[in-house]
Amino acid sequence: MTLKTRILGSTGYAVSELGLGGWGLGADMWRGVEDSQAREALREAVDRGITFFDTALAYGNGHSERLMGQVLKAEIRANRVVLATKVPPLNEEWPGRAGAPLADVFPARHLAASTEHSLKNLGVEALPLQQLHVWHDAWLTDPEWAASYDRIVRLKQEGKVLHWGISINDHAPETALRVLEDPIFETAQVIYNIYDRSPERALFELARTKPLGVIVRVPFDEGALTGQIRSTTVFPAGDWREEYFSGDRRAEAGRRAQALERLLDDQVQTLPELALRFCLSSPAVATVIPGMRRAAHVRQNVAAAEKGRLAAGMLAQLEAHAWEKNWYPA
């Protein structure tokens, strides 16, 4: 079996339906993995047929970008992979707030400067896909938007950014529906998993009619959907998940994972497989980008993705496991 490809919206890129998310390669918020292991994971991803790699300028202050640029240099030059990165909000606020002035988030000069930094970090002359790392539709009426939009258009005309997209606020796809109607934004990166079904309400319909390239992040709910989080789980010192799974959240994640594990059978054998194949079962999804910091994880996730979509009966059973929450720091 080999990884299938899907078309990434109107970009025309045919990308592997399993991609690789680079947040964990930044080496600042995710701990416990060395750069040497991350390099092995990237090389394994290429060898296994992964052609879509997502990173961001904010991941380790460019460390993730530089690492990808170094390891994937030959693939980049031969146009065998598609790299996606992101402009961080100037005010460093995640998620984007409706009340924040756009001049504090994405002023034109910041869009240009961030693009130049990413070009240098990745070692490329053009970014195949550049995304705004947060967004709120309230900014469309901000007086600053006209200048920022003009810079977005100019960067594309200059050939520095080939395609633009939006990375949507955590658990809030409704905050980007209006901006995504604009043809210049061709992709939407969004949280979608067994627990968070919110993109199904309106975003996926937009994806079918536009078309829009949907990039799914957090398919494992930061680890909760791998079955590895229990009440006794201990994270490496400095790892951001210590806060994400604070208090009784670890125990709750463990209970819900155990309930899902009772659905496993000969056709779906592990919880990570169930989580990945759930995301890939939606025809609105172009690619799913779990973080993979070890070569073994790449092999496991590729094997799961190659098994394809879940059966209708399994998908029906998963509906009862939807879980609306937001554990990200405000």
Secondary structure, 3 states (H helix, E strand, C coil): CCCCEEECHHHCCEEECECEECHHHHCCCCCCCCHHHHHHHHHHHHHCCCCEEECCCCCCCCHHHHHHHHHCHHHHHCCCCEEEEEECCCCCCCCCCCCCCHHHCCCHHHHHHHHHHHHHHHCCCCECEEEECCCCHHHHHCCCHHHHHHHHHHHHHCCCECCEEEECCCCCHHHCCCHHHCCCEEEEEEECCCCCCHHHCCHHHHHHHCCCEEEEECCCHHHHHHCCCCCCCCCCCCCCHHHHCCCCHHHHHHHHHHHHHCCCCCCCCCHHHHHHHHHHCCCCEEEECCECCCHHHHHHHHHHHHCCCCCHHHHHHHHHHCCCCCCCCC
